[in-house]
């Protein structure tokens, strides 16, 4: 008998953690300069504005930097630093040479969640916030970046100042563990791999390597301090309330990812959605959350939309259910697919609900043709994965008041699965007269009549 996996309790927020509103206020204050530059770029460089660039793209060129510095009373380096912070926090989104305001900038004043998500995004990108030491090997820098989560967890558990020397010892231990996990193999002087008679040497302790870790730890702590995650004084490091809260958020995400009820965390989006097809709605949402917690939001949204573009209509509907769990960060990508016929009705409903329209009334944003297309697409999902009775009941979901009107509009809407849906409906419906009319409609669509 299969046993359900033991669910780990999520870590509790650190004692004394400020309220969410207080944390958001701190984040707003810390990112005020980046918000100011992002809003300046939106107003001064956007299409239709007096300072818009010739190509309509809000790029931060040298000329743009000088203009921003003059308007905002800052130096060029200050403008560029705040612009970089705005990009890392998702206040602006840059695609090649094209920049546009991020959803977080639009929601900044009214949505504490948007502010905290932006700050966590900056926290995640701490290693990009400060230039890495130029005289250090990239591999050593990467090892330190990989080891810092354990150092941050220790700081969070300590709930107070920790000597930097103690953090250095922990960093050295973690780097050694990382090298051991990679099973680094030493090679003989002539280039041949070590033989069983001459086993590979164990990785040397980090403190004995040619890469000194103290300067790299200093760089990491300074970078984390620059984003507001910690403070340094008198040879000690202390997490700020925001930093402590962010580390707790990361630990909680790890616990959520470990609690996947159906074990789909490592699956592709399409396989994960298939695994959720037979789950009840709440269990499916739990699975979506676990899957999302295990990967970057942007990549997850892209994978879900790619899965929605496939031929399986059931996966299309489930993908947008998963995107509802993602919430606001998915808005730009969902809005970008509105012009794709197969995704348009789903995207319009998602956006309507995101804008606050009651889900029961969201269908009103669809045209009659879009609603009919969605009816056929949903019927295709039922025909492929549901029972005959469900397909018959699906008739009640049509916007048309009569079956003849439905058949006329279904024939005209041009859904690629129209024939299969009508044939399946005719086979399932208990009314012979209605079944005959549906079969005739299927034949007419099939023959182009």
C-alpha positions, -999 to +999 in steps of 0.1 A: +000+000+000+014+034-009+019+058+019+014+095+016+047+114+020+052+130+054+046+167+051+072+189+067+059+218+087+068+251+071+094+272+091+079+299+113+087+335+108+115+347+131+103+360+164+100+398+163+096+399+125+079+432+117+044+432+102+041+428+064+031+464+060+062+476+080+084+453+059+069+467+027+074+503+040+111+495+046+114+480+011+098+510-005+122+533+013+152+512+002+141+512-034+128+547-036+157+558-058+152+530-083+115+537-084+122+574-091+145+566-120+121+540-134+091+564-133+112+591-149+121+568-178+084+558-182+073+594-183+102+610-202+110+583-227+078+564-233+060+567-267+042+601-271+063+619-245+084+649-253+117+631-245+108+599-263+136+583-282+134+582-320+127+545-320+102+546-292+124+525-269+131+537-234+168+528-234+194+541-210+220+554-235+246+580-226+223+607-238+195+593-217+217+591-186+227+628-190+191+638-194+180+618-164+209+632-143+199+667-152+162+662-145+166+643-112+197+661-098+218+630-097+252+620-111+255+597-141+269+568-120+240+573-095+215+571-124+230+539-138+232+523-103+195+530-097+186+518-131+204+485-125+186+482-092+153+488-110+160+461-135+170+436-108+139+444-088+116+440-118+106+477-118+116+478-155+118+449-179+145+451-206+143+430-237+173+437-259+173+474-265+137+477-254+127+487-219+092+489-205+077+494-170+074+462-150+041+452-134+056+460-100+061+496-109+025+500-118+014+484-085+041+499-063+020+524-043-010+501-037+003+466-035+026+456-006+030+421-022+044+437-054+069+457-033+080+427-013+083+405-044+105+432-059+128+434-029+131+396-028+140+396-065+167+421-057+178+400-028+180+369-050+203+389-074+227+401-047+257+387-065+249+410-095+244+441-073+281+446-068+309+438-092+327+406-083+364+408-075+383+411-107+413+393-093+394+361-083+388+330-104+352+328-117+349+293-104+358+304-069+333+332-071+306+307-082+314+284-052+310+313-028+277+323-044+265+286-041+276+284-004+261+317+008+225+304+013+239+282+041+257+312+056+225+333+054+205+305+070+230+305+099+227+343+102+189+340+103+189+313+129+214+333+150+190+362+151+217+387+160+253+397+152+276+370+142+315+373+140+327+374+104+354+349+114+327+324+123+310+330+090+343+324+073+347+290+090+312+281+078+319+292+043+351+272+042+332+241+053+305+246+028+329+252-001+347+220+008+314+201+008+305+215-026+339+203-040+334+169-024+299+166-039+313+173-073+337+143-068+366+163-081+392+139-095+429+147-095+449+138-126+484+123-128+512+145-140+512+130-175+475+139-179+462+104-173+434+100-148+443+085-115+440+047-114+424+025-088+459+018-075+465+055-071+431+069-059+423+105-064+433+128-036+405+142-014+397+178-020+419+201+000+402+222+028+391+255+014+415+274+037+444+255+021+435+262-015+451+288-037+419+308-036+417+329-004+381+330+008+382+361+031+381+386+003+353+367-014+333+366+019+339+404+022+326+409-013+295+387-006+287+405+027+292+439+011+270+430-018+242+418+005+246+449+026+242+470-006+208+456-012+197+460+024+199+424+035+224+428+063+246+453+081+283+451+091+299+466+121+328+458+145+337+426+127+302+413+129+274+408+104+236+410+112+206+404+090+182+433+087+145+426+094+140+425+056+170+401+052+158+378+079+123+377+065+136+370+029+157+341+042+126+327+060+106+331+027+133+310+009+132+283+036+095+282+034+096+277-004+120+248+000+096+232+024+067+237+001+087+223-028+094+192-006+057+186+000+046+179-035+016+156-030+019+139-064+057+141-069+057+163-100+083+189-089+110+178-113+086+171-142+082+194-172+052+217-171+033+195-195+039+163-175+031+181-143-002+193-157-010+158-168-002+145-133-027+171-119-055+162-143-071+137-119-066+157-087-092+177-069-089+214-073-073+221-039-048+192-043-040+205-078-033+240-065-010+226-039+009+207-067+011+239-087+025+258-058+051+231-051+061+230-088+063+268-090+084+271-058+111+249-073+119+271-103+122+308-113+088+324-119+097+337-154+108+302-166+078+286-150+054+309-167+071+304-201+068+266-196+032+268-187+023+289-217+042+265-240+022+236-225-010+256-232-001+259-269-002+221-274-030+201-289-044+189-256-072+213-246-073+199-210-037+210-205-046+244-219-072+249-192-050+235-164-021+257-175-041+288-169-053+274-136-016+271-126-010+307-139-038+318-115-016+305-087+013+325-101-007+357-099+005+391-108+040+382-120+025+363-149+005+393-162+029+406-188+033+371-204-004+364-203-011+398-218+014+390-246-005+359-258-039+376-261-034+377-299-029+340-302-063+325-312-059+293-292-050+311-260-070+343-263-102+333-245-082+318-216-059+349-214-088+373-215-106+355-186-073+354-166-067+391-171-103+399-162-100+380-129-066+395-123-082+430-127-107+422-100-137+410-120-157+383-102-149+349-118-186+343-124-188+375-144-154+373-162-170+355-192-186+388-201-153+401-214-155+375-243-172+381-275-198+356-287-173+341-311-146+338-284-171+322-260-181+297-286-144+289-294-138+283-257-169+261-255-156+239-283-121+238-267-135+228-234-157+202-250-126+188-267-110+184-232-141+167-219-143+144-250-107+134-246-106+129-208-141+130-194-172+109-195-201+110-220-225+124-194-201+153-188-201+162-225-239+162-225-240+185-195-215+207-212-243+218-235-256+239-206-225+260-206-230+273-241-240+310-245-264+302-272-300+297-260-308+268-285-289+239-299-295+250-335-280+284-328-251+267-310-244+244-340-246+273-365-220+293-345-198+263-337-196+256-375-185+292-381-160+295-353-133+274-371-120+254-341-097+226-353-115+200-331-150+209-341-158+177-360-145+154-333-164+173-306-197+172-325-193+135-333-186+127-297-216+148-286-238+131-311-227+097-298-232+107-262-266+125-263-296+104-254-321+124-276-321+107-311-334+138-329-308+161-313-280+135-319-291+134-356-289+172-359-254+172-343-242+145-366-254+164-396-235+195-384-204+174-380-208+161-415-213+196-429-181+209-412-162+178-424-172+183-460-170+221-459-207+226-463 
